[in-house]
Amino acid sequence: MAIQYSFVTKWQIKAPVEKVWDAIYHSLDWPNWWKGVLNVVELEHGKENGIDGVRAYTWKSQLPYKLTFNMRLTENKPYENLAGIAFGELEGNGTWYFEQKNDITFVEYHWNVITNKSWMNYLSFLLKPAFDYNHNVVMRWGAKGLAKKLNAELISY
């Protein structure tokens, strides 16, 4: 039986929303600045604005396993939000929201997925807290990496 995971991540970074949004949108570059992102490969280019494009993501954190899944971009509103559908070892959806107030960009990421790895589902009663922790670690790495990439102050993560 697949297990549902729902996460909301919030970052505040002292940088223009355009720069923050660009860094998130151009995910092929994530392995260069986001610790834990091992690889991003474009599988389908999609339309001019990226809609229907598919990328394969491979992630690794402190726990001794990797996750690989694909994301299809379904929504692209520059400087407001990006949304996609995940499939592969994880299935579900993710949405990035961006808002600038004064000189701070507020980023919020909603990630709602189920796992398709049988061992993860079988041991979820025992390992769910570790999987939750692992997700939060990877997202902290992303916030810190983004701030460093943009040479910006990370207000909160």
trRosetta pair geometry for C-beta under 8 A, 3 or more apart (Angstrom, degrees):
i j d omega theta_ij theta_ji phi_ij phi_ji
1 121 6.0 177 73 180 48 124
2 91 7.6 -27 -157 44 153 114
2 114 3.9 44 159 172 123 127
2 115 6.1 177 -151 61 79 55
2 116 6.6 -13 -109 -85 113 53
2 121 5.9 -75 -108 -104 33 131
3 114 6.3 153 70 -148 35 76
3 115 5.6 4 50 27 89 105
3 120 7.2 -125 32 132 121 91
3 121 5.4 176 -12 -120 98 72
3 124 4.3 159 -57 -126 161 164
3 128 7.1 -126 167 -95 150 109
4 112 7.3 -7 -168 -170 95 81
4 113 7.6 163 -149 91 53 32
4 114 5.5 -38 -90 -88 54 84
5 111 7.5 -16 114 118 97 94
5 112 7.4 180 91 -145 55 39
5 113 5.5 -12 59 64 97 77
5 114 7.3 154 14 -95 77 32
5 115 7.2 59 -8 -34 117 93
5 128 8.0 -173 -95 -146 99 91
5 131 6.8 -99 -102 128 142 125
5 132 7.5 -166 -144 -85 112 74
5 135 7.4 167 167 -52 137 155
6 110 7.8 -14 -166 -169 84 82
6 111 7.2 161 -151 88 40 57
6 112 4.8 6 -109 -108 83 81
7 109 7.6 1 110 107 98 91
7 110 7.4 164 86 -152 57 39
7 111 4.5 -4 56 58 101 103
7 112 7.8 -164 27 -69 60 48
7 132 7.7 166 -90 -138 107 74
7 135 5.5 -128 -85 145 157 146
7 136 7.8 -158 -144 -68 129 71
7 139 7.7 -168 155 -41 139 149
8 108 6.6 -10 -172 -171 92 96
8 109 7.2 161 -155 81 44 52
8 110 5.6 -8 -104 -101 77 70
8 111 7.9 -175 -76 22 33 72
9 107 7.9 -15 112 117 90 93
9 108 7.0 160 83 -156 53 46
9 109 4.3 -4 55 54 103 102
9 111 7.3 28 -3 -1 105 112
9 136 7.7 171 -102 -117 104 62
9 139 4.5 -124 -126 -166 148 152
9 157 7.9 -1 -178 -169 95 73
10 106 7.3 -19 -163 -170 93 87
10 107 7.0 152 -156 85 45 59
10 108 5.2 -8 -103 -105 76 78
10 109 7.9 -161 -69 21 36 68
10 156 7.2 2 115 109 95 107
10 157 7.6 -176 95 -140 55 34
11 106 7.6 158 84 -158 54 42
11 107 4.2 -4 58 59 99 109
11 108 7.9 -165 25 -71 65 38
11 142 7.9 -103 -64 104 147 96
11 143 4.6 -171 -115 -113 125 111
11 146 7.4 49 169 61 161 144
11 154 7.2 -60 -165 -150 100 94
11 156 7.0 -178 -150 93 39 61
11 157 4.9 10 -113 -107 81 78
12 104 5.5 4 -174 -180 98 119
12 105 7.3 165 -152 81 50 46
12 106 5.6 -15 -103 -103 80 66
12 107 7.5 -170 -76 22 32 75
12 154 7.6 113 83 -173 60 54
12 155 3.8 -54 104 68 108 117
12 156 4.7 38 32 40 108 85
12 157 7.6 -134 29 -60 62 55
13 20 6.0 146 70 -98 130 128
13 104 7.0 150 75 -156 30 70
13 105 5.3 -19 65 59 85 95
13 107 6.9 16 9 -3 107 116
13 143 7.3 -164 -66 -159 113 83
13 146 6.5 -75 -91 114 161 115
13 147 5.7 -149 -131 -89 114 86
13 150 7.0 77 162 62 134 146
13 152 5.3 64 173 119 100 132
13 153 7.2 162 -159 86 58 49
13 154 5.5 -28 -107 -112 82 58
13 155 6.5 -156 -85 10 24 87
14 103 5.7 29 -156 126 83 97
14 104 5.5 -43 -97 -99 60 72
14 105 7.8 163 -105 16 12 75
14 152 5.3 -173 75 -178 68 96
14 153 4.1 16 32 56 125 96
14 154 7.8 -121 12 -63 82 17
14 155 6.1 107 -38 -44 88 103
15 19 5.1 -93 160 75 114 124
15 20 5.4 132 92 -52 115 98
15 103 8.0 62 -32 167 9 77
15 105 5.7 -46 71 10 73 121
15 147 7.8 -166 -25 -120 130 59
15 150 4.7 4 -112 150 155 147
15 152 3.8 -44 -58 -110 111 158
16 19 4.9 87 67 7 88 101
16 20 7.1 -164 94 -3 45 88
16 100 6.9 -2 -156 -111 48 146
16 103 7.9 -51 -73 -151 58 66
16 105 6.9 57 143 -50 14 122
17 20 5.6 -59 -145 42 36 111
17 21 5.7 36 159 -20 72 110
17 79 5.0 78 128 -152 118 97
17 98 5.3 123 -157 159 106 118
17 99 7.2 -61 -106 170 136 8
17 100 3.9 -105 -38 -46 119 117
17 105 4.6 152 -89 -112 66 117
18 21 6.0 -56 -142 39 24 109
18 22 6.2 29 156 -23 61 109
18 79 6.0 -29 -86 -93 60 114
19 22 5.7 -52 -145 34 29 114
19 23 6.5 29 157 -20 62 105
19 150 5.4 110 142 -128 128 121
19 152 7.8 148 103 -45 137 141
20 23 6.0 -58 -154 33 29 109
20 24 6.6 19 154 -10 64 108
20 98 6.3 161 99 -133 117 125
20 105 4.5 -168 1 110 157 163
20 107 6.3 -137 166 -65 134 122
20 146 7.0 53 -133 175 78 128
20 150 7.0 -15 -79 -71 65 159
21 24 5.9 -63 -151 41 31 106
21 25 5.9 30 155 -21 69 112
21 78 6.6 100 146 -166 149 62
21 79 5.0 -109 -28 -96 164 49
21 82 7.8 145 -156 -28 87 114
21 98 5.2 -35 -79 -60 100 174
22 25 5.7 -57 -139 39 27 111
22 26 6.1 9 167 -3 66 112
23 26 6.5 -63 -139 46 23 97
23 29 7.4 -96 -150 84 63 125
23 33 7.6 -57 -163 71 117 150
23 146 5.7 127 122 -136 150 95
23 149 6.1 126 -130 104 139 142
23 150 6.7 -85 -44 -57 150 108
24 27 7.2 2 173 -70 42 83
24 82 6.6 -174 123 24 114 144
24 96 5.6 156 158 -160 149 168
24 98 7.8 -170 34 -65 147 125
24 107 7.5 164 -56 -138 148 134
24 146 7.8 7 -62 -113 82 133
25 50 7.3 -153 -170 -24 100 169
25 76 7.6 79 -128 -138 115 107
25 82 6.1 -180 -96 -75 78 149
26 29 5.0 22 127 15 103 116
27 30 5.0 -6 -162 -24 63 119
27 40 5.3 -151 136 -159 90 159
27 55 6.1 140 88 102 127 169
27 57 7.5 -52 160 -89 132 112
28 40 5.2 -153 -117 102 41 119
28 42 6.3 -24 -86 -42 120 102
28 55 7.2 -130 -72 -129 76 138
29 32 5.2 -47 -178 29 72 120
29 33 6.9 20 141 11 90 105
29 40 8.0 -38 19 53 23 139
30 33 6.7 -93 -154 54 36 79
30 34 4.4 -28 -174 27 85 127
30 37 4.3 -46 131 117 111 168
30 40 5.5 84 42 -22 110 142
31 34 6.9 -59 -87 54 21 82
31 37 4.9 -127 -84 109 59 96
31 38 6.4 10 -116 157 114 13
31 39 6.1 22 -73 -91 142 30
31 40 6.2 -158 -24 6 101 92
32 149 7.9 93 108 -105 95 121
33 145 4.3 137 152 168 76 107
33 146 6.8 100 135 -78 126 41
33 148 6.7 -173 -156 78 103 101
33 149 4.2 15 -142 -68 155 125
34 37 4.4 44 91 6 108 123
34 141 6.3 97 -170 123 65 96
34 142 4.8 12 -137 -109 111 72
34 145 4.6 174 -94 79 46 158
34 146 7.3 23 -83 -49 91 78
35 141 4.1 -103 65 -172 99 129
35 142 8.0 -131 46 -60 66 46
35 144 7.8 -11 18 74 115 111
35 145 5.9 -178 -2 -61 76 129
36 59 5.7 14 155 -159 88 84
36 60 5.9 -152 -151 71 58 53
36 61 5.2 18 -130 -87 117 70
36 137 7.6 150 -83 117 148 88
36 138 4.4 -173 152 -130 165 90
36 141 5.1 115 -4 79 122 154
36 142 7.5 -71 51 -51 123 81
37 40 6.5 -3 173 -39 117 103
37 57 6.9 -60 -142 -160 94 97
37 58 7.6 107 -168 78 53 56
37 59 6.1 -33 -104 -104 51 72
37 142 7.9 75 -29 -91 115 94
38 58 4.4 -57 66 104 109 103
38 59 6.6 180 7 -102 91 16
38 60 5.3 58 -43 2 120 108
38 66 6.9 -26 7 -137 150 122
39 56 7.5 -6 115 107 99 92
39 57 7.4 163 89 -153 60 35
39 58 4.3 23 48 38 95 115
40 55 5.6 8 -174 172 92 123
40 56 7.1 164 -152 81 43 53
40 57 5.5 -2 -105 -103 80 69
40 58 7.7 -147 -65 23 44 70
41 55 6.5 159 78 -160 40 72
41 56 4.6 -7 56 52 97 101
42 45 6.5 45 167 -89 126 56
42 53 6.9 -41 -148 -176 98 110
42 54 7.6 115 -165 85 55 53
42 55 5.4 -39 -101 -102 50 85
43 54 4.4 -47 67 100 109 102
43 55 6.4 172 8 -103 85 25
43 56 5.6 84 -41 -24 117 96
43 70 6.5 -29 14 -131 149 121
44 52 7.0 -71 121 139 125 77
44 53 5.7 -171 97 -146 76 46
44 54 4.1 50 33 28 102 98
44 72 7.9 5 58 -116 125 89
45 53 5.7 -54 155 -113 24 99
46 49 7.9 -81 133 76 113 50
46 50 5.1 44 97 -170 143 33
46 51 5.6 172 -180 78 119 33
46 52 4.3 156 -129 78 88 68
46 53 2.7 -80 -11 -51 131 75
46 54 7.2 145 -53 -10 102 55
46 73 6.2 12 -113 51 166 113
47 50 6.8 -33 67 37 70 15
47 51 4.7 -5 37 57 117 88
47 52 5.8 76 -11 36 89 108
47 53 7.5 -114 27 -38 53 87
49 76 4.9 177 151 81 107 143
50 53 4.8 -64 -167 11 64 133
50 73 4.9 -12 138 84 97 164
50 76 5.4 114 63 -71 108 156
51 73 5.6 -119 -114 108 34 100
51 74 6.8 53 -145 -143 84 20
51 75 7.5 40 -108 -84 100 17
51 76 5.8 -124 -61 7 85 116
52 72 6.4 -12 -143 -172 37 102
52 73 6.8 -53 7 68 19 79
52 74 7.8 69 -67 -97 49 50
53 72 7.2 164 82 -148 37 56
53 73 5.0 17 52 23 86 116
54 70 5.4 7 -174 -178 104 117
54 71 6.9 167 -147 81 58 41
54 72 4.9 -24 -93 -93 85 74
54 73 7.9 -145 -74 5 38 73
55 70 6.8 162 83 -151 34 68
55 71 5.6 -13 58 55 84 90
56 68 6.4 12 179 -175 99 99
56 69 7.5 -174 -148 100 63 23
56 70 5.1 -38 -95 -94 66 77
56 88 7.6 102 -130 -66 86 162
57 68 6.8 176 88 -145 48 54
57 69 6.1 -14 57 62 93 68
57 70 7.5 152 13 -104 76 26
57 71 6.4 30 -9 -6 119 110
58 66 5.9 3 -173 178 94 119
58 67 7.3 169 -149 86 49 45
58 68 4.6 -13 -99 -97 79 91
59 66 6.6 157 78 -160 47 68
59 67 4.9 -9 56 58 100 93
59 68 7.7 177 18 -78 67 43
59 138 6.4 24 -170 -136 125 150
60 65 7.8 -164 -127 100 74 35
60 66 4.9 -34 -83 -103 90 83
60 67 7.9 174 -73 20 46 67
61 134 4.7 136 83 -164 152 92
61 137 5.4 112 -164 87 126 121
61 138 4.9 -84 -88 -63 122 101
62 134 6.4 -143 46 -116 86 83
62 137 5.8 -31 -3 124 115 169
63 130 6.2 102 -88 158 135 112
63 131 7.8 -33 -9 -92 165 52
63 134 5.0 -41 -3 -97 121 136
67 89 5.3 -158 -157 98 78 139
67 90 6.4 36 -179 -27 126 112
67 117 7.9 -108 -113 -26 86 135
68 88 6.2 -87 116 150 69 141
68 89 5.7 93 64 3 56 129
69 86 5.1 25 146 -170 134 103
69 87 6.6 163 -170 80 94 25
69 88 3.7 175 -131 65 62 118
69 89 5.0 -113 -70 47 90 78
69 90 4.3 -50 -75 39 158 89
69 91 7.9 -154 -147 -62 131 43
70 86 7.0 148 80 -154 48 54
70 87 5.4 -23 63 65 98 78
70 88 4.9 120 7 -30 79 124
71 84 4.3 46 179 141 102 145
71 85 7.0 151 -153 72 58 37
71 86 5.4 -26 -95 -94 75 67
71 94 7.0 -42 -128 38 126 120
72 84 5.7 164 77 -161 41 92
72 85 4.9 -12 54 55 98 92
72 87 7.4 17 -7 10 104 109
73 76 6.1 29 167 -53 122 108
73 82 6.9 -51 -139 -170 102 96
73 83 7.5 111 -158 81 59 45
73 84 4.9 -50 -99 -93 41 104
74 83 5.2 -54 67 103 93 93
74 84 5.6 148 7 -112 85 39
74 85 5.7 65 -32 -16 130 94
74 93 8.0 -44 27 -135 139 110
75 81 6.4 -3 120 111 118 102
75 82 6.6 163 92 -156 76 31
75 83 3.8 27 42 39 112 106
75 84 7.7 -134 31 -55 72 48
75 95 7.5 7 59 -121 128 97
76 82 5.8 17 -108 -115 63 77
77 80 4.0 -39 112 63 112 118
77 81 5.1 31 49 48 106 75
77 82 7.7 -148 36 -67 62 47
79 98 5.8 -113 -177 96 43 132
79 100 7.7 -37 -176 -10 107 112
80 97 7.3 -32 164 -148 55 63
80 98 6.0 -147 -134 58 11 89
80 99 7.8 40 -130 -76 57 68
81 95 6.1 0 -171 -177 117 95
81 96 6.0 164 -151 87 62 61
81 97 5.0 -16 -98 -103 100 58
81 98 6.6 -171 -73 16 47 79
82 95 7.1 171 87 -152 47 52
82 96 4.5 12 50 47 91 110
83 93 6.7 8 -175 -178 96 107
83 94 7.0 178 -148 93 56 49
83 95 4.2 -7 -104 -106 92 86
83 96 7.4 -153 -70 26 50 63
84 93 6.8 176 92 -150 42 68
84 94 5.6 -5 58 58 86 88
84 95 7.8 171 20 -80 55 51
85 92 7.5 -156 -154 111 60 25
85 93 5.4 -34 -105 -98 58 82
86 90 5.0 -21 144 105 136 97
86 91 5.9 -176 100 -134 85 24
86 92 5.2 4 50 54 111 63
86 93 6.6 -163 9 -81 85 25
86 94 6.4 64 -35 -10 112 103
86 113 5.7 -21 67 -108 144 117
87 90 7.8 -130 -118 89 9 53
87 91 5.4 32 -112 -110 56 82
88 91 7.5 165 39 -68 40 70
88 116 7.2 -159 126 40 35 141
89 115 7.1 -14 160 -155 73 69
89 116 5.3 -146 -153 56 35 101
89 117 5.6 19 -158 -46 98 97
90 113 4.4 3 -179 -179 110 140
90 114 7.1 155 -158 74 62 40
90 115 6.2 -35 -103 -105 70 51
90 116 6.7 -151 -77 6 21 94
91 113 6.2 142 71 -156 34 80
91 114 5.3 -17 61 55 91 90
91 116 6.2 77 -13 -44 102 115
92 111 7.4 84 105 177 131 60
92 112 4.8 -147 178 105 129 62
92 113 3.4 -144 22 -101 139 54
92 114 6.0 138 -53 5 108 65
93 110 8.0 8 110 109 87 96
93 112 5.7 4 56 59 76 95
93 113 7.7 -178 24 -74 34 71
94 109 6.7 -3 -171 -174 99 94
94 110 6.7 170 -150 88 50 57
94 111 4.7 3 -109 -107 96 73
94 112 7.5 179 -78 25 51 61
94 113 7.7 -6 -56 -51 91 106
95 109 7.2 170 86 -151 46 51
95 110 4.8 2 53 52 93 102
96 107 6.8 -26 -164 -163 94 94
96 108 7.5 146 -159 79 46 47
96 109 5.3 -16 -102 -101 68 82
97 106 8.0 -19 112 114 92 87
97 107 7.1 149 80 -158 58 44
97 108 4.4 -10 57 59 108 96
97 109 7.6 -165 21 -74 72 36
97 110 7.6 44 -10 -6 107 99
98 105 6.2 -17 -161 -172 92 107
98 106 7.3 146 -157 79 41 57
98 107 5.8 -7 -102 -104 70 71
99 105 7.2 152 79 -157 36 60
99 106 4.8 -16 65 58 90 104
100 103 7.9 -17 -170 -138 102 15
100 104 7.1 160 -151 85 62 41
100 105 5.0 -33 -95 -98 78 71
100 106 7.4 -179 -87 15 26 74
101 104 5.7 -18 67 66 78 92
101 106 6.5 28 7 -15 104 114
104 155 6.0 2 -135 -14 125 152
109 139 7.2 -158 57 -131 138 125
111 135 7.5 -164 81 -162 145 132
115 120 4.3 -93 153 105 152 135
115 121 5.7 -169 88 -59 109 82
115 124 7.4 173 40 -82 138 122
116 121 8.0 -3 -138 -35 13 122
117 120 4.2 72 78 6 103 112
117 121 6.9 172 85 -9 54 85
118 121 5.8 -60 -148 41 34 108
118 122 5.9 34 156 -22 70 111
119 122 5.6 -54 -140 39 31 113
119 123 6.1 4 167 5 66 113
120 123 6.6 -71 -140 52 22 90
120 124 6.3 52 154 -69 61 89
120 127 7.2 -105 -145 83 62 138
120 131 7.3 85 -156 -87 108 141
121 124 5.6 -20 -147 -24 30 119
123 126 5.1 -58 -177 49 80 108
123 127 4.8 45 128 -1 102 121
124 127 6.1 -75 -119 57 28 87
124 128 5.1 53 -180 -60 73 95
124 131 7.6 -29 -131 2 76 145
125 128 6.9 -3 -116 -10 12 111
127 130 4.8 -58 -164 44 71 116
127 131 5.8 73 137 -26 89 98
128 131 5.6 -54 -144 36 34 111
128 132 6.3 38 156 -21 66 103
129 132 5.6 -51 -148 35 33 114
129 133 6.3 36 153 -19 65 105
130 133 5.6 -51 -146 37 33 114
130 134 6.2 39 152 -24 64 106
131 134 5.5 -50 -145 34 31 116
131 135 6.6 37 154 -22 63 101
132 135 5.9 -53 -154 31 30 111
132 136 6.7 25 151 -14 63 107
133 136 5.8 -61 -154 38 32 110
133 137 6.4 35 151 -23 67 105
134 137 5.7 -51 -149 32 32 113
134 138 6.6 29 155 -16 64 105
135 138 6.0 -59 -153 37 30 109
135 139 6.4 24 154 -15 66 109
136 139 5.8 -57 -145 40 32 109
136 140 6.4 37 154 -22 65 103
137 140 5.8 -54 -151 33 30 112
137 141 6.6 33 151 -19 63 104
138 141 5.6 -51 -153 34 33 115
138 142 6.6 38 147 -22 63 102
139 142 5.3 -46 -150 31 38 117
139 143 6.6 41 151 -20 66 99
139 157 7.3 -180 131 177 88 104
140 143 5.7 -50 -149 34 35 111
140 144 6.3 29 155 -13 67 107
140 157 5.6 117 -123 129 67 129
141 144 5.9 -59 -146 42 30 108
141 145 5.9 29 156 -19 66 112
142 145 5.7 -58 -141 40 27 110
142 146 6.1 29 159 -22 64 108
143 146 5.9 -56 -147 35 26 111
143 147 6.5 26 155 -18 62 106
143 154 5.7 101 155 -144 98 133
143 157 3.6 135 125 -118 173 141
144 147 5.8 -54 -149 35 31 111
144 148 6.4 28 153 -16 64 107
144 154 6.4 -54 -100 -39 50 166
144 157 7.2 -86 -45 -2 71 171
145 148 5.7 -56 -148 38 32 110
145 149 6.1 35 153 -23 66 106
146 149 5.6 -52 -145 35 31 113
146 150 6.2 10 162 -1 66 111
146 152 7.8 -34 130 52 76 117
146 154 7.7 109 77 -92 88 110
147 150 6.3 -68 -144 49 25 97
147 152 5.1 -113 -146 74 66 79
147 153 6.7 -16 -153 169 118 9
147 154 3.8 -67 -74 -51 153 102
148 151 7.3 20 -172 -76 32 44
154 157 6.0 -13 174 -32 120 116
